[in-house]
Amino acid sequence: MLRTKRTVILLGFFFLSAAAAWAHHAFSAEFDANKRVMLQGKITLLEWINPHSWIHMDVKGADGKISSWRIEGGSPNALISQGVTKSLLTIGMEIVVDGYQAKNGTNTANGRDITLADGRKLSLSSSNTAADDKSQK
């Protein structure tokens, strides 16, 4: 009985660890360093969750059509340390996001930085260090 209980506990720990590792992915697993995007639009939703925060925004294209984008940023603590707080970003606020589009071509991007209407540029503290290295060349 004790052996079965230990096995169940170990299996549970293993599956929880695997789920956490899957949720916290490397930049190159999902995003393309060659698909740089510059998005200007209005914030529609903010998700301050671990391991990555998400900014949802509506972006008006050259054709006038609105498309919804999801921007991955760093953890809430990482964003706060960069000066990006819940009180700074508000629904309806106009922002510009510099980032990298998802490999699958969806309207999902890994945010490099954000520029506010007053010109302040802040890091989104995301996991794109490989892309940053590439873009510096």
Secondary structure, DSSP 8 states (H G I E B T S, - for coil): -HHHHHHHHHHHHHHHHHHHHHHS--HHHHEEEEEEEEEEEEEEEEE--SS--EEEEEEE-TTS-EEEEEEE---HHHHHHTT--TTTS-TT-EEEEEEEEETT-SSEEEEEEEEETTS-EEE---S-HHHHHHHT-
